Amino acid sequence: MNDVHILQIPVPDPGGADTLLLLKAPSDSHGGGITLLAAHAVNHAATGSGTTFTFALHKFSNAGTPAVNGTISDTLGGTAAPWTDSVPKEFTLDADYIFLDAGEWLALSYVEVNSGNPTKGEICVHYVMGK
């Protein structure tokens, strides 16, 4: 049985819509790919339906300029589901994209709605080495 690893990643305000590379799966000589088990996001301030932001997880290639290889999760936040202070939201993961092969990236898509931004935002990822 593989040990579950938990990674807590702070999300700063990038100042506008952006993609943040969060985690690179290790090379084969250092354990190989990883399988995502669960992921959550939290914001430490409430947002309104008019001024908020969204997060979504993507799988990016290991190319020199990484490109999207798949959408790992649904989108959290936004006008229909604003953030509640310190209440985590769970990503729904797509089983077709939860394995990151050696060198691939876990990326976070960040989109502002009317200049909304995170306040001590965090992403929490649970994963195991290999498949």
C-alpha positions in Angstrom: 0.0 0.0 0.0 1.3 3.5 -0.9 1.6 6.2 1.7 -0.7 9.1 1.2 1.0 12.5 0.9 -0.7 15.7 1.7 0.5 19.0 0.3 -0.8 22.4 1.4 -0.2 25.1 -1.1 -0.8 28.8 -0.4 -2.3 30.7 -3.3 -1.3 34.4 -3.5 -3.2 37.0 -5.5 -1.6 36.8 -9.0 -3.2 40.1 -9.8 -5.4 38.8 -12.6 -6.4 35.6 -14.4 -3.5 33.2 -14.5 -2.3 29.6 -14.4 -0.1 28.6 -11.5 2.0 25.5 -11.7 1.6 23.8 -8.3 3.4 20.4 -8.3 5.6 18.5 -10.7 5.4 14.7 -10.7 8.9 13.3 -9.9 11.1 11.6 -12.6 11.0 7.8 -12.9 14.4 7.7 -11.1 12.7 9.5 -8.1 9.5 7.5 -7.9 7.7 8.3 -11.1 4.2 9.7 -11.5 1.6 10.5 -8.9 -2.1 9.7 -8.5 -4.3 12.4 -7.1 -6.8 11.1 -4.5 -8.5 14.3 -3.4 -8.2 18.1 -3.5 -9.7 21.0 -1.6 -9.6 24.8 -1.7 -10.2 27.3 1.0 -10.3 31.1 1.2 -10.0 32.9 4.5 -12.5 35.6 3.7 -16.0 35.6 2.4 -16.7 36.8 -1.2 -19.9 38.1 -2.7 -21.6 36.8 -5.8 -20.5 40.0 -7.7 -16.8 40.0 -6.7 -15.2 36.6 -6.4 -12.8 34.2 -8.1 -12.6 30.6 -9.4 -10.1 27.8 -9.1 -9.9 24.7 -11.4 -7.2 22.0 -11.6 -5.5 20.9 -14.9 -2.9 18.4 -16.0 -0.1 20.1 -17.9 2.6 18.5 -20.1 6.3 18.2 -19.2 7.2 20.1 -22.4 9.6 23.1 -22.2 6.4 25.3 -22.3 3.8 23.2 -20.5 0.4 22.9 -22.2 -2.9 21.6 -20.9 -3.1 17.8 -21.2 -6.5 17.5 -19.5 -9.0 19.1 -17.0 -8.6 17.3 -13.7 -11.4 19.0 -11.7 -14.6 21.0 -11.8 -14.4 24.8 -11.2 -14.9 26.0 -7.6 -16.1 29.5 -6.6 -17.6 32.0 -9.0 -20.8 34.0 -8.9 -23.1 31.1 -8.3 -21.0 29.7 -5.4 -19.0 32.5 -3.7 -16.5 31.6 -1.0 -17.5 31.4 2.7 -14.8 32.4 5.2 -12.6 29.4 6.0 -15.0 26.8 4.6 -13.2 24.3 2.3 -14.6 23.4 -1.0 -13.8 20.0 -2.5 -12.8 19.6 -6.1 -14.6 16.8 -8.0 -11.7 14.9 -9.8 -12.0 13.4 -13.3 -10.7 9.8 -13.0 -9.3 10.1 -16.6 -6.8 12.8 -15.6 -5.8 12.1 -11.9 -2.6 10.3 -12.8 0.3 12.7 -13.6 3.1 10.9 -15.4 6.8 11.6 -14.5 7.5 15.3 -15.3 3.9 16.4 -15.7 2.5 19.3 -13.7 -0.6 19.8 -11.5 -1.7 23.3 -12.5 -4.3 25.7 -11.0 -6.4 27.9 -13.2 -7.3 31.1 -11.4 -9.9 33.5 -12.8 -11.1 36.8 -11.1 -14.7 37.9 -11.3 -14.9 41.7 -11.0 -11.4 42.0 -9.4 -12.1 39.4 -6.7 -9.1 37.7 -5.3 -8.1 35.2 -2.6 -7.3 36.1 1.0 -4.9 33.6 2.4 -6.2 31.1 -0.2 -4.9 27.5 0.0 -5.1 24.4 -2.1 -4.8 21.0 -0.3 -3.9 18.0 -2.4 -3.8 14.3 -1.3 -1.8 12.0 -3.6 0.1 8.7 -3.7 3.3 7.9 -5.7 2.6 5.8 -8.8 -0.8 4.5 -9.9 
